[in-house]
Amino acid sequence: MSPSSLALTGVPEPSADPGTQVDWQRVAFLLQASRSLDEIEELRLVPERKVLYQFSARGHDLAQILLGLRLTDPHDGVTVYYRSRPLMLALGVSLADAAGGPLARQGSFSGGRDIGVVFNLPGRNGPTVLPACGGVGAQYTPAAGWAQALRFRHETLGEAAYATGIGVVLGGDASTATNGFWSALNVATTLQLPLLFYIEDNGYGISVSSQLQTPGGNIAANLRSFRGLTILEGSGSDPQQAAQLTGEAVARVRGTRAPLLLRLTVPRLNGHSGQDTQAYKPAQLLAQERARDPLACLEEYLVPRLMSGGDWSALAQRARTEVLQAVEAALARPQPDARELTRFVFSEHEHGQIVMQEQGGLGPEGVLPPAGDPQPRPAGARINMLTAIRRTLESELARNPRMVVFGEDVGPKGGVHGATLGLQDKFGAARVFDTSLSEEGIIGRAVGMAIAGLLPVAEIQFRKYADPAAEQLNDCGTLRWRTRNRFAAPMVVRMPGGFFKCGDPWHSQTNEVAWVHGIGWQVAVPSNAQDAAGLLRAALRGNDPVIFFEHRAMLDGAWARRPYPGDDFVVPFGQAHTVRAGRELTVVTWGAMVERCEQAAAESHVDVELLDLRTLSPWDREAVRQSVARTRRCLVVHEDNLTAGFGAEIAATLAQESFCDLDAPVERLAMPDIPSPHNPLLLEAAVPGVTRIIEAIRRIASFCRI
């Protein structure tokens, strides 16, 4: 057993306060242990540069511990932030693990890959702590997704064990100014989700007063007229009041299955981080905060009412001894193995078996989808890409009861492009549903749902609209890596974009390279109906998050029409398709440019080999290299801007790995570095057209070294 486990099992039998039913001995032990951890880091480990990033929880600690001891349902899900270590202790994290995180050693929350106070905890017969993020406010919308998943698993899937679990989100007062807070608040109140907003108000966001964060400096007062939301508030320093309010808040959310906001005022007894001296605070305020120290308040409350002064001192000494032992045990842990630094960016296999994450997605619960059929079984007339996408969503919804499809206008309207038309009628509003107008909320909720064991399929209406969700998308992609495969959030994000008859800077952007550069995301860009069905099905049956890019010009384009390839057809990611074979020049492209490049190749009178990459992450570099080894020349064509577009990656790879095979420089043909223009004449001047592609093909084919 760990030192902390010994300590907790050795604490005397609970001495409960009859008014609050709290084990105050345990509360006192955990509070003293939290203080000792902070003190040892501040006075020893930070000066010795063994802890590089330190956040003290002094002042926030008592209330968090009281909350953590109330979270006893195995399906409770909690999202936290950087000052939440006392809660982690209350949820059962060992002192050695709590100390090991900031030391960035093996066996910690991330194995040294992330800041030590960015916590996570898989739900091993107890509450889940969803992987925390470094961004302020990023914790809110995943908590809403978790709460929605609880309701789905109980009411739609009929799983009785999910009847009483709740979502809980911890945040400081400054975080209530963020988009994530308001998005989660909107969805929790409109859908009446079992979500507890637990706000620790210390009056400051680093050095900025709460008066500049929210009108009047009190978010609870401003939300009293918010419909569908219960408000509680009080002091997080007063043991009896904090215990009563915390117990009431948790019980109400469990019982009513509706949202509640609990605001507790707490003193921040140390600076924002270890480097913050709080020189911006007036001396009088610092003195007032010290007078509200929850540790002193707890001692005054317990002694001699529930324990003697000697018992208090002995308990404090015992906690200190346990923490010192835990710190030494954490220091003895080995440093991370740098040879494994690049592991778990994506799902991995060993000896033919998947190395399954502990939590997130369907796999950890033993729900494994069929592999699918890589051979198309075409039947019926040619259909457009839009219909292929809809049929694939429909067949997978029928097969997988944990799959949910959502986004703005995807319900009765069927999506602004029609891809979900009729799906809500067939599968119900619990599985195909509309969302509020918040892309951050859409993706953040998807993260929480995925961690809770669902397969979320989120729609972002246009590529440009994903920008407000960039933080959640980036955090989702890195989730597996930064938890070292403890967690993953497999999902599919459908994202239309590109030109269609005309263009504009808001609806016609591609910029797919941004998500290729987004660590942990697979990216698919189909050019036709058959590949769209196969790639989408592969994504829906996979174990990684996927950006599925649907080009607007191809959704109903005649060239992109193909017979439906069957309900089991999959296209493995990372396998390019040879559209036409040739020996004089390799053209590499994807998406809407495949059609134009095929026409250009046919009219160029050059023996062109045309490769459709189909997926950009991963991309089939071996197919490109082998083709270039045969043709010795290469042109890359894409719709995205030229500078730092994905064509640059292909060109750089060929320059490094295929230099001796080349008889001509690798060229790129792309849009100039401008937004997509609206006027059709300007659009055609910007996007690579057939004539320009022919000119480039002929120029490269005729290139001769002198």
TORZATI-213498 format. One record per residue (C-alpha): residue in one letter; x, y, z. Coordinates in steps of 0.001 Angstrom, whole numbers, padded with zeros to 6 digits, always signed. Layout:
<recs>
aXYZ/...
</recs>
This chain:
<recs>
m+000000+000000+000000/s+001104+003569-000629/p+002035+005821+002291/s-001127+007853+001844/s-003271+004727+001747/l-001763+003615+005046/a-002406+007053+006458/l-006050+007126+005501/t-006808+003588+006629/g-005089+004368+009932/v-007260+007396+010673/p-009655+006654+013556/e-013272+005802+012871/p-015228+008752+011479/s-016266+011374+013989/a-019238+012817+012169/d-020775+016228+012696/p-024458+015414+013115/g-025448+018440+011006/t-023321+017689+007956/q-022322+014001+008242/v-018703+014797+007470/d-015693+012740+008541/w-013841+015715+009974/q-010806+013618+010933/r-010295+012724+007325/v-010917+016302+006202/a-008321+017553+008680/f-005768+014962+007595/l-006193+015752+003895/l-006047+019500+004506/q-002833+019179+006513/a-001395+016885+003835/s-002263+019382+001085/r-000612+022195+003030/s+002514+020117+003596/l+002774+019326-000115/d+002521+023021-000957/e+005073+023992+001674/i+007659+021386+000679/e+007379+022400-002959/e+007654+026111-002206/l+010505+025942+000316/r+012523+023027-001062/l+011601+021586-004438/v+011086+024846-006342/p+014386+026401-005115/e+016129+023127-005988/r+014485+023319-009448/k+013011+019867-009037/v+009526+021378-009415/l+009478+023804-012337/y+005857+024945-012250/q+004105+025270-008906/f+000574+026322-008011/s-000402+026528-004376/a-003909+025528-003332/r-003729+027337+000020/g-007130+028844+000745/h-008957+026756-001845/d-008182+023482-000131/l-010824+022964+002555/a-013817+023477+000282/q-012367+021231-002432/i-011805+018418+000044/l-015363+018711+001294/l-016564+018488-002310/g-014368+015525-003220/l-015598+013451-000293/r-019157+013869-001583/l-018380+012511-005048/t-018939+008835-004424/d-020875+007668-007481/p-018700+005574-009849/h-020077+007575-012792/d-019427+011028-011407/g-017215+012981-013790/v-015160+015989-012743/t-013268+018557-014764/v-010636+020492-012855/y-007987+023149-013262/y-004472+023817-012027/r-005385+024533-008374/s-007340+021323-007798/r-004892+019025-006021/p-006859+018966-002728/l-009847+017592-004623/m-007623+014907-006171/l-006494+013851-002684/a-010108+013631-001548/l-010915+011443-004562/g-008263+008946-003493/v-005096+009932-005377/s-002113+008751-003336/l+000229+011293-001763/a+003082+009858-003815/d+001180+010434-007056/a+000122+013893-005907/a+003760+014738-005217/g+005055+012968-008320/g+003050+015031-010812/p+004921+018337-010305/l+008207+016399-010214/a+007439+015176-013765/r+008515+011618-013048/q+007334+008293-014370/g+004051+007098-012956/s+002604+010584-012578/f-000536+011904-014252/s+001238+012364-017578/g+004602+010698-017042/g+006332+014073-017288/r+004685+015091-020558/d+002490+017813-019090/i+002587+020298-016235/g+002269+018359-012996/v-000886+020157-011867/v-002818+019266-015037/f-004584+016346-013437/n-006504+013322-014698/l-007865+010172-013103/p-009515+007251-014910/g-012704+006083-013244/r-011514+002881-011611/n-014641+002083-009592/g-014841+005732-008624/p-015270+009192-010104/t-013463+010108-013315/v-011358+013239-013452/l-011372+014185-017120/p-007922+015266-018349/a-007381+018886-017421/c-006121+021487-019885/g-003817+024432-019375/g-006251+026896-020930/v-008499+028886-018610/g-012154+027942-019082/a-011397+024896-021229/q-012837+022588-018557/y-016472+023704-018794/t-017818+022291-022063/p-016332+018780-021616/a-018128+018637-018259/a-021385+019461-020043/g-020658+016671-022528/w-020073+014231-019669/a-023366+015223-018038/q-025218+014812-021332/a-023633+011394-021833/l-024840+010313-018372/r-028388+011150-019351/f-028002+009396-022726/r-026615+006220-021212/h-029371+006115-018602/e-032416+007211-020592/t-031590+006165-024158/l-029399+003102-023618/g-031271+002028-020479/e-028191+001627-018272/a-029497+001868-014711/a-026025+002409-013225/y-025955+005887-014779/a-029076+007114-012990/t-027328+009058-010214/g-023950+010114-011597/i-023339+013830-012106/g-020934+016132-013868/v-018909+018605-011821/v-016749+021424-013112/l-014319+023386-010946/g-013355+026901-011926/g-012057+030114-010477/d-014082+033308-010610/a-012013+034702-013502/s-012853+031690-015660/t-016522+032660-015653/a-015642+035362-018195/t-014628+032774-020809/n-016586+031493-023785/g-016418+027966-022405/f-018232+028910-019208/w-021112+030587-021017/s-021404+027844-023598/a-021590+025155-020907/l-024028+027229-018866/n-026329+027654-021870/v-026414+023980-022747/a-026710+022810-019131/t-029709+025063-018482/t-031492+024589-021811/l-031136+020800-021624/q-031386+020633-017803/l-028259+018527-017388/p-027023+017124-014054/l-024059+019492-013864/l-022620+021267-010823/f-020727+024483-011522/y-018368+024813-008560/i-016885+028323-008571/e-014026+029171-006215/d-014059+032946-005967/n-010789+034323-004618/g-011402+037776-006047/y-008561+037729-008552/g-007547+036376-011941/i-003767+036470-011414/s-003565+040233-010680/v-006873+041339-012215/s-009680+042014-009759/s-012956+040145-010149/q-014603+043550-010623/l-013110+043510-014125/q-014196+039917-014800/t-017938+040199-014145/p-020230+043096-013223/g-020105+043638-009483/g-017515+040911-009065/n-020099+038216-008207/i-021092+035798-010954/a-023751+034184-008724/a-025569+037483-008254/n-025577+038068-011999/l-027012+034617-012721/r-029914+034657-010270/s-032333+035387-013096/f-030924+032600-015302/r-033794+030196-015910/g-033314+026565-014961/l-030322+027218-012685/t-030207+026871-008902/i-027763+029239-007162/l-026031+028628-003832/e-023238+030699-002353/g-021321+031145+000857/s-017878+030951+002446/g-015330+028297+001581/s-013393+029149+004744/d-016246+028407+007169/p-016105+024616+007685/q-019708+024144+008706/q-021125+026417+006011/a-018904+024992+003282/a-019800+021444+004260/q-023508+022199+004345/l-023519+024022+000991/t-021357+021423-000731/g-023494+018573+000542/e-026676+020356-000482/a-025328+021177-003946/v-024265+017622-004730/a-027485+016152-003347/r-029647+018570-005342/v-027926+017861-008644/r-028150+014110-007986/g-031791+014322-007060/t-033148+016865-009525/r-030864+015924-012466/a-030627+019661-013140/p-027799+022202-013076/l-026684+024179-010041/l-024031+026827-009478/l-022253+026913-006133/r-020065+029971-005488/l-017757+029805-002496/t-015559+032740-001526/v-012035+031647-000653/p-008783+033456+000104/r-005863+032974-002246/l-003123+032816+000375/n-000299+032499-002150/g+000279+034088-005522/h-001227+032783-008714/s+001866+030626-009212/g+005174+030141-007483/q+006672+033228-009095/d+003829+035560-008084/t+004581+037714-004998/q+001096+039318-004863/a+002689+042769-004666/y-000397+044144-006415/k-002600+043341-003387/p-002986+045989-000645/a-001513+045026+002740/q-004935+045288+004367/l-006387+042774+001917/l-003524+040333+002518/a-004176+040549+006255/q-007891+039962+005739/e-007167+036909+003620/r-004836+035458+006251/a-007587+035935+008823/r-009841+033729+006653/d-007309+030903+006339/p-009439+027722+006133/l-006832+025734+008093/a-007094+028054+011080/c-010867+028131+010713/l-010998+024338+010701/e-008869+024071+013816/e-011090+026576+015607/y-014161+024616+014503/l-012872+021189+015552/v-010896+021930+018733/p-012103+021130+021308/r-015522+020380+019807/l-014590+017151+017999/m-010959+016623+018977/s-008453+017847+021533/g-005593+020180+020813/g-003194+017280+021229/d-005115+015192+018717/w-004991+018081+016231/s-001217+018434+016632/a-000689+014704+016332/l-002792+014537+013178/a-000855+017455+011665/q+002456+015782+012459/r+001260+012524+011031/a+000185+014202+007794/r+003574+015929+007579/t+005409+012640+008076/e+003285+010876+005469/v+003887+013655+002963/l+007655+013643+003540/q+007692+009896+002913/a+005569+010349-000207/v+007847+013086-001566/e+010912+010890-001097/a+009112+008009-002806/a+008197+010313-005700/l+011780+011592-005952/a+012969+007986-006181/r+010836+007359-009241/p+012793+007244-012499/q+012870+010085-014973/p+010704+009636-018090/d+012171+007521-020879/a+012970+009910-023737/r+012941+006992-026166/e+009158+006808-025745/l+008582+010528-026281/t+006676+010101-029557/r+004469+007233-028403/f+000686+007587-028150/v+000150+010511-030454/f-002290+008125-032114/s-003752+004771-031175/e-001055+002062-031258/h-000758-001677-031776/e+001694-004156-030273/h+001991-007781-031410/g-001119-007329-033530/q-003212-006092-030599/i-004378-002570-029920/v-002797-000870-026902/m-006128+000303-025538/q-006457+003508-023572/e-007823+003130-020045/q-010822+005370-020692/g-012532+007118-023579/g-014291+005798-026630/l-015934+002422-026991/g-012891+000150-026835/p-012131+000261-023090/e-015636-001067-022419/g-015119-003938-024851/v-017238-002493-027654/l-015112-003172-030727/p-016490-002416-034204/p-015989-004774-037142/a-012947-004149-039292/g-014956-003550-042453/d-014416-004564-046060/p-011710-002792-048101/q-013329-004011-051319/p-016244-001920-052596/r-019468-003772-053405/p-021091-001185-055680/a-024804-001488-056283/g-027409+000745-057810/a-027113+004035-059632/r-024412+006592-059128/i-025101+008823-056145/n-023597+012110-055117/m-021165+012514-052249/l-023801+014073-050028/t-026032+011016-050326/a-023071+008696-049706/i-022265+010557-046487/r-025893+010432-045347/r-026210+006707-046093/t-022988+005976-044234/l-024130+007940-041189/e-027466+006124-041321/s-025957+002642-041540/e-023493+003308-038712/l-026180+004870-036488/a-028202+001692-036970/r-025197-000473-036115/n-023802+001495-033175/p-026324+002597-030501/r-023643+004722-028798/m-023191+006953-031835/v-024702+010454-031671/v-024785+013092-034426/f-025109+016759-033544/g-024342+020331-034541/e-026133+023480-035598/d-029184+022732-037787/v-028516+018980-038122/g-031939+018012-036716/p-035236+018763-038487/k-033507+020861-041152/g-031082+018037-041902/g-027973+020224-041952/v-027265+023328-043996/h-025935+021032-046739/g-028508+018248-046235/a-026143+015544-044998/t-028324+014616-042003/l-031716+014972-043670/g-034207+012509-042201/l-031818+011055-039610/q-033556+012629-036622/d-036902+011254-037806/k-035431+007765-037970/f-033216+007701-034873/g-034809+010269-032570/a-033780+013593-031082/a-031623+011943-028417/r-029240+010624-031092/v-029452+013296-033804/f-029872+016752-032334/d-029338+020453-032780/t-026988+022515-030642/s-026691+026126-029646/l-024543+028374-031794/s-021215+027685-030132/e-018530+025738-031952/e-016456+025592-028784/g-019462+024069-027073/i-020006+021541-029848/i-016446+020214-029741/g-016025+020498-025971/r-019226+018533-025419/a-017992+015939-027898/v-014830+015502-025816/g-016848+014857-022654/m-019156+012447-024468/a-016244+010516-025953/i-014539+010137-022577/a-017874+008918-021185/g-017963+006079-023723/l-020016+007472-026616/l-019098+008031-030264/p-019806+011713-030978/v-020092+012858-034594/a-020035+016635-034538/e-020713+018914-037482/i-019040+022280-037949/q-021035+023982-040713/f-018048+025501-042538/r-014301+025172-042079/k-013919+028812-041025/y-016476+028305-038265/a-014088+025898-036543/d-011885+028798-035445/p-013807+029438-032184/a-013375+025731-031384/a-009628+025713-032011/e-008719+025345-028325/q-011011+022354-027805/l-009873+020754-031063/n-006211+021159-030153/d-006745+019911-026602/c-008677+016887-027876/g-005930+015950-030308/t-003183+016006-027677/l-005270+014242-025029/r-003940+010726-025645/w-000318+011857-025771/r-000391+014110-022718/t-002017+011426-020552/r+000275+008718-021954/n-002670+006659-023198/r-004667+006847-019994/f-007372+008723-021910/a-008440+009247-025507/a-011446+010930-027110/p-012240+009195-030426/m-014745+011248-032421/v-015497+012415-035936/v-015802+016110-036760/r-017472+016691-040123/m-016340+019979-041610/p-017480+021206-045058/g-015473+023879-046830/g-013888+024985-050070/f-015381+026872-053017/f-018829+026213-054487/k-019847+028210-057596/c-018368+031229-055884/g-016149+031800-052882/d-015761+034119-049913/p-013439+034473-046904/w-015948+032914-044485/h-017493+029821-046101/s-014922+028765-048709/q-011752+028337-046695/t-009975+024989-046796/n-006837+025389-044632/e-006846+021665-043976/v-003149+021901-043152/a-004051+023442-039781/w-005548+020133-038640/v-002734+018113-040171/h-000512+020196-037916/g-002995+019608-035069/i-001285+016848-033125/g-003334+013682-032709/w-005922+014376-035425/q-006394+012186-038453/v-007556+014153-041488/a-009575+012796-044418/v-010336+014762-047603/p-012372+012581-049989/s-012823+013542-053638/n-015766+011301-054544/a-018793+009480-053160/q-017186+006043-052888/d-014166+007293-050974/a-016361+009513-048803/a-018374+006483-047691/g-015284+004357-047084/l-013281+007005-045267/l-016199+008113-043106/r-016946+004531-042090/a-013273+003933-041266/a-013325+007066-039104/l-016516+005998-037331/r-015032+002596-036553/g-011605+003901-035568/n-009994+004761-032237/d-008725+008283-032922/p-010277+011705-033451/v-010826+012472-037140/i-011433+015662-039105/f-013603+014630-042043/f-013376+017413-044624/e-016306+017551-047056/h-015577+019739-050067/r-018647+021789-050969/a-018000+021625-054728/m-017943+017825-054617/l-021050+017248-052468/d-023297+017314-055539/g-020639+017419-058248/a-021299+015160-061249/w-017692+013952-061433/a-017725+012865-057767/r-020764+010598-058186/r-020196+006869-057720/p-022359+003837-056910/y-022759+003312-053164/p-020005+000824-052172/g-021942-001045-049479/d-022523-000783-045730/d-019233-002469-044794/f-016870-000697-047192/v-013941+001054-045555/v-010977+002949-046974/p-007966+002537-044678/f-006366+005824-043737/g-002955+006518-045242/q-003564+004745-048569/a-003467+006948-051666/h-005484+006032-054756/t-003864+005941-058183/v-006464+007677-060328/r-004419+007088-063460/a-001035+005456-064057/g+001751+007170-065964/r+005520+007302-066474/e+006443+010927-067230/l+005194+012949-064271/t+003572+012407-060867/v+000753+014751-059871/v-000236+014602-056195/t-003513+016151-055066/w-006681+015668-052992/g-010241+016928-052596/a-011756+019062-055347/m-008461+019335-057199/v-008553+015635-058154/e-011240+016268-060767/r-009375+019205-062264/c-006060+017361-062266/e-007601+014343-064015/q-009013+016547-066752/a-005725+018400-067089/a-003758+015155-067287/a-006044+013867-070051/e-005629+017070-072071/s-001919+017650-071453/h-000534+014992-073840/v+001853+014039-071002/d+001861+010537-069506/v+000776+011636-066015/e+000465+009438-062949/l-002230+011000-060772/l-002383+010225-057036/d-005341+011158-054841/l-003970+011156-051286/r-007460+010852-049753/t-006046+011340-046234/l-003478+013920-045173/s-002909+012578-041664/p-001589+010019-042147/w-000489+010581-045745/d+000844+007895-048055/r+004403+009101-048454/e+005540+005703-049683/a+003103+005748-052617/v+004323+009239-053549/r+007980+008246-053260/q+007496+005110-055362/s+005634+007041-058029/v+008333+009724-058176/a+010991+007019-058400/r+009279+005909-061627/t+008394+009271-063167/r+011276+011342-061704/r+009135+014499-061680/c+006407+015787-059376/l+003718+018465-059245/v+001613+019014-056117/v-001734+020758-056608/h-003946+021989-053785/e-006620+024588-053136/d-005183+025882-049865/n-002777+028820-049829/l+000690+028210-051223/t+002820+029294-048274/a+003048+026538-045663/g+000284+024547-047372/f+000483+020762-047207/g+002210+020734-050575/a+005256+022182-048833/e+005426+019099-046619/i+005283+016796-049636/a+007953+018797-051464/a+010223+018831-048422/t+009826+015073-047971/l+010747+014423-051596/a+013711+016778-051377/q+015016+014867-048389/e+014110+011279-049278/s+013889+011226-053097/f+016420+013828-054181/c+018444+011421-056294/d+015311+010257-058122/l+014362+013733-059316/d+015109+015066-062781/a+013298+018361-062144/p+012421+020540-059165/v+009243+019627-057288/e+006631+022285-058022/r+003520+023377-056158/l+000428+024888-057707/a-001963+026430-055203/m-003974+029496-054327/p-002014+032680-053725/d-001770+033801-050116/i-005171+035484-050026/p-008609+034587-048655/s-011032+032960-051065/p-012578+035746-053229/h-016329+035969-053803/n-016673+037019-057440/p-016587+033884-059668/l-014108+035518-062036/l-011759+036324-059157/l-012268+032843-057722/e-011224+031142-060938/a-008162+033372-061050/a-007221+032267-057541/v-008008+028526-057481/p-005824+026290-059681/g-007798+025629-062851/v-007404+023072-065616/t-005505+025443-067915/r-002955+026375-065258/i-002523+022742-064242/i-001874+021765-067893/e+000726+024518-068198/a+002486+023328-065051/i+002412+019686-066192/r+003959+020542-069559/r+006559+022850-068026/i+007784+020252-065539/a+007660+017421-068090/s+009853+019394-070489/f+012334+020559-067845/c+015875+019609-068758/r+019037+020129-066746/i+021716+022121-068575/
</recs>
